[in-house]
């Protein structure tokens, strides 16, 4: 399982680095061309759409590395057994929330298949919106693996 996480992590890092490079390039080219009097408006729309993907894929990587903001001061004061149960229940609630968001994200993708960007008539909103179910599904997988690992650790005690 850890090997799969490492491979997924490398893929996500490469994907996010590539997205960030393209976004910065698009915004830079757009700014330069606007300055010289030849604005191309579609670059901003494309950069915004790519940024949505960057956010959701990056959120999974942050979750996997426990880099999201948390307030553990109360949980850290609990006895070990109670803390384990609270952490497990929290992970289950997060998983349920992510599954709901993924399901609603799929519905949102399907609802936006015919809607296109004004500046990018060839790009459907559904391509951008697909970041929601993909990103939340990845986060759900991360949380599910953590739940399994936590349950196994509790069973060993």
C-alpha positions as CSV (number, residue, x, y, z in Angstrom):
1,X,0.0,0.0,0.0
2,X,2.8,2.3,0.8
3,X,4.4,1.7,-2.6
4,X,1.1,2.7,-4.3
5,X,1.1,5.9,-2.2
6,X,4.7,6.7,-3.3
7,X,3.9,6.2,-7.0
8,X,0.7,8.3,-6.7
9,X,2.7,11.0,-4.9
10,X,5.2,11.2,-7.7
11,X,2.5,11.4,-10.3
12,X,0.7,14.1,-8.4
13,X,3.9,16.1,-7.9
14,X,4.8,16.0,-11.6
15,X,1.3,16.8,-12.6
16,X,1.1,19.8,-10.2
17,X,4.5,21.1,-11.2
18,X,3.5,20.9,-14.9
19,X,0.3,22.7,-14.2
20,X,2.0,25.4,-12.3
21,X,4.5,25.9,-15.0
22,X,1.8,26.2,-17.7
23,X,-0.3,28.6,-15.5
24,X,2.7,30.9,-14.8
25,X,3.6,30.8,-18.5
26,X,0.0,31.6,-19.6
27,X,-0.3,34.5,-17.2
28,X,3.2,35.8,-18.1
29,X,2.5,35.7,-21.9
30,X,-0.9,37.2,-21.4
31,X,0.6,40.1,-19.4
32,X,3.3,40.8,-21.9
33,X,0.9,40.7,-24.9
34,X,-1.6,42.9,-23.1
35,X,1.2,45.4,-22.3
36,X,2.3,45.6,-26.0
37,X,-1.3,46.0,-27.1
38,X,-2.3,42.5,-28.2
39,X,-4.3,41.1,-25.4
40,X,-5.5,37.4,-25.6
41,X,-8.3,36.9,-23.1
42,X,-8.5,33.2,-23.3
43,X,-5.3,32.7,-21.4
44,X,-6.8,33.9,-18.2
45,X,-9.8,31.5,-18.5
46,X,-7.5,28.6,-19.2
47,X,-5.1,29.5,-16.4
48,X,-8.1,29.7,-14.0
49,X,-9.4,26.3,-15.1
50,X,-5.9,24.7,-14.7
51,X,-5.7,26.3,-11.3
52,X,-8.8,24.5,-10.1
53,X,-7.1,21.2,-11.0
54,X,-3.9,22.3,-9.2
55,X,-5.9,23.0,-6.1
56,X,-7.7,19.7,-5.9
57,X,-4.7,17.5,-6.8
58,X,-2.5,19.5,-4.4
59,X,-5.1,19.1,-1.7
60,X,-4.8,15.3,-1.9
61,X,-1.0,15.6,-1.6
62,X,-1.4,17.9,1.4
63,X,-3.8,15.4,3.0
64,X,-1.5,12.5,2.4
65,X,1.4,14.4,4.1
66,X,-0.9,15.7,6.9
67,X,-0.3,19.3,5.9
68,X,-3.8,20.6,6.2
69,X,-4.6,22.9,9.1
70,X,-5.7,21.1,12.2
71,X,-6.4,21.9,15.8
72,X,-5.3,18.9,17.8
73,X,-4.7,20.6,21.2
74,X,-7.9,19.0,22.6
75,X,-7.4,15.6,21.0
76,X,-3.8,15.5,22.1
77,X,-4.9,15.7,25.7
78,X,-7.1,12.7,25.5
79,X,-6.0,9.3,26.7
80,X,-4.5,7.1,24.0
81,X,-7.5,4.8,23.5
82,X,-10.0,7.7,23.3
83,X,-7.7,9.6,21.0
84,X,-7.5,6.7,18.6
85,X,-11.3,6.3,18.5
86,X,-11.8,10.1,18.0
87,X,-9.2,10.1,15.2
88,X,-10.9,7.0,13.6
89,X,-14.4,8.5,13.8
90,X,-13.0,11.8,12.4
91,X,-11.5,10.0,9.4
92,X,-14.8,8.1,8.8
93,X,-16.7,11.4,8.8
94,X,-14.2,13.0,6.4
95,X,-14.5,10.0,4.1
96,X,-18.3,10.2,4.0
97,X,-18.0,14.0,3.3
98,X,-15.5,13.4,0.5
99,X,-17.7,10.7,-1.1
100,X,-20.7,13.0,-1.0
101,X,-18.7,15.8,-2.7
102,X,-17.4,13.3,-5.3
103,X,-20.9,12.2,-6.1
104,X,-22.2,15.7,-6.4
105,X,-19.1,16.6,-8.4
106,X,-20.0,13.9,-11.0
107,X,-23.5,15.3,-11.2
108,X,-22.0,18.8,-11.7
109,X,-19.7,17.4,-14.5
110,X,-22.7,15.9,-16.2
111,X,-24.7,19.1,-15.9
112,X,-22.0,21.1,-17.5
113,X,-21.1,19.0,-20.6
114,X,-22.7,21.4,-23.0
115,X,-21.6,24.6,-21.4
116,X,-18.4,26.1,-22.8
117,X,-16.1,28.9,-21.9
118,X,-16.9,32.1,-23.7
119,X,-13.3,32.7,-24.6
120,X,-12.5,29.0,-25.1
121,X,-15.4,27.8,-27.2
122,X,-13.7,24.3,-27.6
123,X,-13.3,23.8,-23.8
124,X,-16.3,22.5,-21.8
125,X,-16.9,23.6,-18.2
126,X,-17.1,19.9,-17.4
127,X,-13.4,19.5,-18.0
128,X,-12.6,22.0,-15.3
129,X,-15.4,20.8,-13.0
130,X,-14.1,17.2,-13.3
131,X,-11.3,18.3,-10.9
132,X,-13.9,18.2,-8.1
133,X,-14.8,14.4,-8.3
134,X,-11.3,13.4,-9.3
135,X,-9.6,15.4,-6.4
136,X,-12.1,14.3,-3.8
137,X,-11.9,10.7,-4.9
138,X,-8.1,10.8,-4.5
139,X,-8.6,12.3,-1.1
140,X,-11.1,9.7,-0.3
141,X,-8.6,7.0,-1.2
142,X,-6.0,8.6,1.0
143,X,-8.4,8.7,4.0
144,X,-9.6,5.2,3.3
145,X,-6.0,3.9,3.5
146,X,-5.5,5.8,6.7
147,X,-8.6,4.2,8.2
148,X,-7.4,0.8,7.2
149,X,-4.0,1.4,8.7
150,X,-5.5,2.8,11.9
151,X,-7.8,-0.2,12.3
152,X,-4.9,-2.6,11.8
153,X,-2.8,-0.7,14.4
154,X,-5.7,-0.9,16.9
155,X,-6.1,-4.6,16.3
156,X,-2.5,-5.2,17.0
157,X,-2.8,-3.6,20.5
